Amino acid sequence: PVTAGVLRGEKSRFQLFGDTVNTAARIEGTGERGRIHLSNETASLLMSNFGKGHWLKVRDDTVIAKGKGHLTTYWLNPHLRSGPGSSRSGQDASSSRPEAAAVIETALRAGGVSTPDEKYKRLINWNAEMLGRLLKRIVARREAMIKLGRFSAKNETQTLSALSPDGTVLDEVKEIIALPAFDPVVAKNQELPDTIELDVAVTDQLEKLVSIVASLYRENPFHNFEHASHVTMSVVKLLARITTADSIAETEDPDAHSFIHESSYGITSDPLTQFACCFSALIHDVDHSGVPNSQLVKEQTELAKFYHDKAVAEQNSVDLSWEIFMDSEFDELRSCICGTTEELHRFRELVVNSVMATDIMDKDLKALRNGRWDRAFSEQASDDTTSEAVNRKATIVIEHLIQASDVAHTMQHWHVYRKWNERLFFEMYKAYVEGRAEKNP
């Protein structure tokens, strides 16, 4: 905000006052010769509205501004080029996409939503508490395995943070994700999840991770953090409908556990899979621009070029979220979720497949998913009880679980349906007014 006016006195003059002027003065006063210095707000506009994130480089040191404390600022270099057609082999998203690196660096420095309103606070707390409950199940299972000598994580911690997938996210989609085999002895010796105490560092990091994820969502009418939380709630409810996992956990009857494992294709007997499903729902629309993939492709955005015009928004969401998740700030949390490199790889596979499944508009991807469903649940496959056949069923069911949750508002109470359809209309109309959609919704 700026206030303008003429100061009276011997030398009357027109002058500007306000927070914007103070920030601009600090940006100018702390700049360097021959360089263009930008505030975080200006940099955000270049990234989100004009796709010029590759022009930006985060300044190593922060700027101290009166009344605002430490500010993250950027250097602008319009001669920098992004590499949309280059291979990402051996690189992560931030190293080959400078704009992604800027977004991630800013999010980590901010540490989450700076001034969340009451609704944001409730949603962040709910997501953190829900993931915390699932994390207790993971720990309970792992402790039972350790007690029985069936778990080994030797030399694993060094490789946990080194995982850097090659190619695009879409290249990683799996036909079959192998879920762990059921172990009735472990199930019988497992402590009740509610008795598990998570380390304070783990719970703090989990809450911070959720808050940072929330901060990566844009203020779209529809594709925002509230929508992500609504989808996550739907995933939780659908997982609960597959089986009464909590009540089963309280029984010592291994046959009950075995029945649940078989009837849910192993989904609800593996807490890491459940955690991955809910985490995927939480991040599935991170940094969504408010326009569909088809528009991003039509506009020839750098993002669309980088992801070869396929599942643009979804791949970007996975890349940004995974970079945050793999940051050293979350080492304890990540090691608690995934005790081995094998578990980390499986967690990654589940997240990739789940988030990629939310692109329901791409005809080619839809055809591939339908083909996988037919192979999993055809008459010939219905009686196949091999581990490969069961894992194939589990993989496609997980994808349809998040798909159904993504449009769950269309199957809920009338006022919920109206609320979200109205928001979708406003988002589509906003895109039309801004010239980013051909049809008036």
C-alpha positions in Angstrom: 0.0 0.0 0.0 1.1 3.5 -0.8 -0.1 6.9 0.4 0.7 10.0 -1.8 0.5 13.6 -0.9 2.1 17.1 -1.0 4.1 18.1 2.0 3.6 21.7 3.0 6.5 24.0 4.0 9.2 26.1 2.5 9.9 23.5 -0.1 6.5 21.9 -0.9 6.9 18.6 -2.6 4.9 15.6 -3.7 6.0 12.4 -1.8 5.0 8.8 -1.5 4.8 6.9 1.9 4.0 3.4 2.9 5.2 -0.2 3.2 5.8 -0.5 -0.6 8.0 2.6 -0.6 10.0 1.3 2.4 10.6 -2.1 0.8 11.5 -0.5 -2.6 14.0 1.8 -0.7 15.7 -1.2 0.9 15.8 -3.2 -2.4 17.4 -0.2 -4.0 19.8 0.6 -1.2 21.1 -3.0 -0.8 21.5 -3.7 -4.6 24.7 -4.2 -6.4 26.2 -2.3 -9.4 25.1 -3.7 -12.7 22.5 -6.1 -11.2 18.6 -5.9 -11.1 17.4 -6.5 -7.6 13.8 -7.8 -7.0 11.5 -8.2 -4.1 9.9 -11.6 -3.4 6.5 -10.2 -4.5 7.8 -9.1 -7.9 9.6 -12.4 -8.4 6.4 -14.3 -7.6 4.6 -12.3 -10.3 7.3 -13.1 -12.9 7.0 -16.8 -12.0 3.3 -17.2 -11.7 2.0 -14.7 -14.3 4.6 -14.8 -17.0 6.5 -18.1 -16.5 9.9 -16.3 -16.2 11.1 -18.1 -13.1 14.3 -19.2 -15.0 15.3 -15.5 -15.0 15.6 -15.5 -11.2 18.3 -16.4 -8.8 17.7 -16.3 -5.0 20.0 -13.9 -3.3 22.3 -15.8 -0.9 21.9 -13.3 2.0 18.6 -11.8 3.2 17.8 -8.0 3.2 16.7 -6.4 6.5 13.7 -4.0 5.9 12.3 -1.6 8.5 9.2 -3.1 10.1 9.4 -6.3 8.0 12.5 -8.1 9.3 14.5 -10.3 7.0 13.4 -10.4 3.3 14.2 -13.0 0.7 15.1 -11.2 -2.5 16.1 -12.2 -6.1 18.6 -11.2 -8.8 17.0 -10.8 -12.3 18.9 -12.0 -15.3 16.7 -12.0 -18.5 19.4 -13.5 -20.5 19.2 -16.8 -18.6 17.5 -19.6 -20.6 15.6 -22.6 -19.4 16.3 -26.0 -20.9 12.8 -27.3 -21.8 13.9 -29.8 -24.3 16.9 -31.1 -22.5 17.0 -34.5 -20.7 16.6 -34.5 -17.0 18.6 -37.7 -16.6 20.5 -37.6 -13.4 19.1 -34.2 -12.4 16.3 -33.3 -10.0 13.6 -30.7 -10.8 15.4 -27.8 -9.1 18.7 -28.3 -10.8 17.2 -28.3 -14.3 14.4 -25.8 -13.6 15.7 -22.6 -12.0 12.2 -21.3 -11.4 11.4 -24.5 -9.4 14.6 -24.0 -7.3 13.4 -20.4 -6.5 10.0 -21.6 -5.4 11.5 -24.4 -3.3 14.1 -22.1 -1.7 11.5 -19.5 -0.9 9.1 -22.0 0.6 11.8 -23.6 2.8 13.0 -20.2 4.0 9.5 -19.1 4.9 8.9 -22.3 6.7 5.2 -22.6 5.7 2.2 -20.3 5.6 3.4 -17.0 7.3 0.0 -15.7 8.6 -2.6 -18.4 8.2 -6.2 -17.6 9.0 -8.3 -19.8 11.3 -9.4 -22.1 8.5 -5.9 -22.6 7.2 -4.7 -23.4 10.8 -7.5 -26.0 11.2 -6.7 -27.6 7.9 -2.9 -27.7 8.5 -3.5 -29.1 12.0 -6.0 -31.7 10.7 -3.7 -32.9 8.0 -0.7 -33.1 10.3 -2.6 -35.0 13.0 -4.1 -37.4 10.4 -0.7 -38.2 8.9 0.7 -38.5 12.4 -1.8 -41.2 13.2 -0.8 -43.1 10.1 2.9 -42.6 11.0 2.2 -44.3 14.4 1.0 -47.3 12.5 4.2 -47.4 10.4 6.3 -47.2 13.6 4.2 -49.9 15.3 4.7 -52.2 12.4 8.4 -51.5 12.2 9.0 -52.0 15.9 7.3 -55.4 15.7 9.5 -56.4 12.8 12.6 -55.2 14.7 11.6 -57.2 17.8 11.2 -60.3 15.7 14.4 -59.8 13.9 12.7 -59.2 10.5 13.8 -55.6 9.8 17.3 -54.3 8.9 18.1 -50.8 8.0 22.0 -51.0 8.0 23.7 -48.3 6.1 20.3 -47.1 4.8 20.3 -43.5 6.1 23.2 -42.4 3.9 21.2 -43.3 0.7 17.8 -42.0 1.8 18.6 -38.4 0.9 20.5 -39.4 -2.2 17.5 -40.7 -4.2 17.2 -38.7 -7.4 15.0 -40.2 -10.1 15.9 -39.9 -13.8 13.6 -38.8 -16.6 10.2 -37.1 -16.1 7.8 -38.1 -13.4 5.5 -39.6 -16.0 8.2 -42.0 -17.0 8.1 -43.5 -13.5 4.5 -44.6 -13.6 4.4 -48.3 -12.8 2.1 -51.0 -14.2 2.6 -52.9 -10.9 3.8 -51.7 -7.5 4.8 -54.6 -5.2 3.3 -54.2 -1.8 4.8 -56.2 1.1 3.6 -59.7 1.8 1.4 -60.3 4.8 3.2 -61.5 8.0 0.7 -62.9 10.6 3.4 -63.1 13.2 4.2 -59.4 12.9 0.5 -58.6 13.0 0.1 -60.5 16.2 3.1 -58.9 17.9 2.3 -55.3 16.8 1.6 -52.7 19.5 -1.6 -50.6 19.3 -0.7 -47.5 17.3 -2.2 -45.2 19.9 0.5 -46.4 22.4 3.3 -45.2 20.1 5.0 -41.9 21.0 6.6 -40.2 18.1 9.8 -38.1 18.6 9.1 -34.4 19.0 11.5 -33.7 16.1 9.4 -35.9 13.9 6.0 -34.3 14.8 7.5 -30.8 14.5 8.9 -31.7 11.0 5.6 -33.2 10.0 3.7 -30.1 10.9 6.2 -27.9 9.2 6.1 -30.0 6.0 2.3 -29.8 5.9 2.5 -26.0 6.4 5.1 -25.6 3.6 2.9 -27.7 1.3 0.0 -25.4 2.1 2.1 -22.4 1.2 2.9 -23.9 -2.2 -0.8 -23.8 -3.2 -1.9 -20.7 -5.0 -5.0 -18.7 -4.1 -7.2 -20.2 -6.8 -11.0 -20.3 -6.3 -11.0 -24.1 -6.8 -7.5 -25.7 -7.0 -6.3 -24.5 -3.6 -5.2 -26.0 -0.3 -8.7 -26.4 0.9 -9.5 -28.5 -2.1 -6.4 -30.6 -1.4 -7.5 -31.1 2.2 -11.1 -32.0 1.0 -9.6 -34.7 -1.4 -7.4 -36.0 1.4 -10.4 -36.3 3.8 -12.2 -38.3 1.0 -9.2 -40.6 0.7 -9.2 -41.2 4.4 -12.9 -42.0 4.3 -12.6 -44.4 1.4 -9.6 -46.2 3.0 -11.8 -46.6 6.1 -14.6 -48.0 4.0 -12.4 -50.6 2.5 -11.9 -52.1 5.9 -12.3 -51.3 9.6 -8.5 -51.2 10.0 -8.6 -49.8 13.5 -10.8 -52.5 14.9 -8.8 -55.2 13.2 -5.6 -53.8 14.7 -7.0 -54.4 18.1 -7.6 -58.1 17.7 -4.9 -60.7 18.1 -6.5 -63.1 15.6 -4.1 -63.5 12.7 -6.9 -64.8 10.6 -8.7 -61.5 10.8 -5.6 -59.6 9.7 -5.1 -62.1 6.8 -8.7 -61.7 5.7 -8.3 -57.9 5.6 -5.0 -58.2 3.7 -6.5 -60.4 1.0 -9.8 -58.5 0.6 -8.0 -55.1 0.2 -5.2 -56.5 -2.0 -2.8 -55.6 0.8 -3.6 -51.9 0.7 -4.9 -51.5 4.2 -2.6 -54.0 5.9 0.4 -51.8 4.9 0.5 -48.5 6.8 3.1 -47.0 4.5 0.7 -47.5 1.5 -2.0 -45.7 3.4 0.3 -42.9 4.3 1.4 -42.5 0.7 -2.2 -42.4 -0.5 -3.1 -39.5 1.9 0.2 -37.7 1.3 -0.4 -37.9 -2.5 -3.9 -36.4 -2.0 -2.4 -33.5 0.0 0.2 -32.6 -2.7 -1.7 -33.5 -5.9 -2.4 -29.8 -6.9 0.6 -28.0 -5.5 1.4 -24.9 -7.5 -1.7 -25.3 -9.7 -1.9 -22.2 -11.9 -5.7 -22.2 -12.1 -5.9 -23.3 -15.8 -6.0 -26.8 -17.3 -3.0 -28.6 -18.8 -4.5 -28.1 -22.3 -4.2 -24.3 -21.8 -0.6 -24.5 -20.5 0.3 -26.6 -23.6 -1.5 -24.1 -25.9 0.3 -21.2 -24.4 3.7 -23.0 -25.0 4.7 -22.3 -21.3 8.1 -23.3 -20.2 6.5 -25.8 -17.8 4.6 -27.5 -20.6 7.7 -27.7 -22.7 9.7 -29.1 -19.8 7.2 -31.9 -19.3 6.7 -32.6 -23.0 3.0 -31.4 -23.0 1.9 -34.3 -20.8 0.3 -34.1 -17.3 2.0 -30.8 -16.9 0.5 -29.6 -13.6 0.6 -33.0 -12.0 4.3 -33.6 -12.8 5.1 -30.2 -11.5 3.2 -30.9 -8.2 5.2 -34.1 -7.6 8.5 -32.5 -8.5 8.1 -29.5 -6.2 6.7 -31.6 -3.3 9.3 -34.3 -3.5 12.1 -31.7 -3.5 10.7 -30.3 -0.3 10.2 -33.8 1.2 13.8 -34.7 0.4 15.3 -31.6 2.0 17.6 -32.1 5.0 15.2 -30.2 7.2 13.0 -33.3 7.1 15.7 -36.0 7.6 14.2 -37.4 10.9 10.6 -37.4 9.5 11.7 -39.1 6.3 13.6 -41.8 8.1 10.6 -42.4 10.4 8.3 -42.8 7.4 10.7 -44.9 5.3 13.2 -47.0 7.3 15.0 -48.4 4.3 15.8 -47.3 0.8 13.5 -49.9 -0.5 10.6 -48.4 1.4 11.5 -44.9 0.1 11.5 -46.2 -3.5 8.1 -47.8 -2.9 6.8 -44.6 -1.3 7.9 -42.7 -4.3 6.3 -45.1 -6.7 3.0 -44.9 -4.8 3.1 -41.1 -4.8 3.9 -40.9 -8.5 1.2 -43.3 -9.6 -1.4 -41.7 -7.4 -0.8 -38.1 -8.4 -0.4 -38.9 -12.1 -3.9 -40.6 -11.9 -5.5 -37.3 -11.1 -4.9 -36.2 -14.7 -8.3 -37.5 -16.0 -8.5 -35.2 -19.1 -5.5 -36.7 -21.1 -7.1 -39.3 -23.4 -3.9 -41.3 -23.8 -3.2 -41.6 -20.1 -6.9 -42.5 -19.5 -6.7 -45.2 -22.1 -3.6 -46.6 -20.4 -5.3 -46.7 -17.0 -8.4 -48.3 -18.5 -6.2 -51.0 -20.0 -4.5 -51.7 -16.7 -7.9 -52.0 -15.0 -9.1 -54.5 -17.7 -6.0 -56.6 -17.3 -6.4 -56.5 -13.5 -10.1 -57.3 -13.3 -10.9 -59.2 -16.4 -12.7 -62.6 -16.1 -9.4 -64.4 -16.8 -7.6 -62.4 -14.0 -10.4 -62.6 -11.4 -9.3 -66.0 -10.2 -5.5 -65.3 -10.3 -4.2 -65.1 -6.8 -0.5 -64.8 -7.6 1.3 -62.0 -5.9 1.8 -60.2 -9.3 -2.0 -60.3 -10.0 -2.8 -59.1 -6.5 -0.3 -56.2 -6.7 -1.7 -55.3 -10.1 -5.2 -55.0 -8.6 -3.8 -53.0 -5.7 -2.0 -50.6 -7.9 -5.0 -49.7 -10.1 -7.4 -49.6 -7.1 -5.1 -47.0 -5.4 -5.2 -44.9 -8.6 -9.0 -45.0 -8.7 -9.1 -44.2 -5.0 -7.6 -40.8 -5.5 -9.4 -40.2 -8.7 -12.8 -40.7 -7.0 -11.6 -38.5 -4.1 -10.6 -35.7 -6.5 -14.2 -35.4 -7.7 -15.8 -36.5 -4.4 -17.8 -33.2 -4.1 -19.9 -34.4 -7.0 -21.1 -37.4 -4.9 -21.6 -35.6 -1.6 -24.4 -33.5 -0.1 -26.1 -30.9 -2.3 -24.6 -27.9 -0.5 -21.1 -29.4 -0.8 -21.7 -30.0 -4.5 -22.9 -26.4 -5.1 -20.0 -24.9 -3.1 -17.2 -26.6 -5.1 -19.0 -26.3 -8.5 -19.4 -22.6 -7.9 -15.7 -22.3 -7.1 -14.8 -24.2 -10.2 -17.0 -21.8 -12.2 -15.3 -18.8 -10.8 -11.8 -20.3 -11.5 -12.8 -21.0 -15.1 -14.4 -17.6 -15.5 -11.3 -15.9 -14.2 -9.2 -17.7 -16.8 -11.7 -16.6 -19.5 -11.6 -13.0 -18.4 -7.8 -13.1 -18.4 -7.7 -14.5 -21.9 -6.6 -17.9 -20.9 -9.7 -19.8 -21.9 -11.7 -19.7 -25.2 -15.1 -20.4 -23.9 -17.1 -18.4 -21.3 -18.1 -21.0 -18.7 
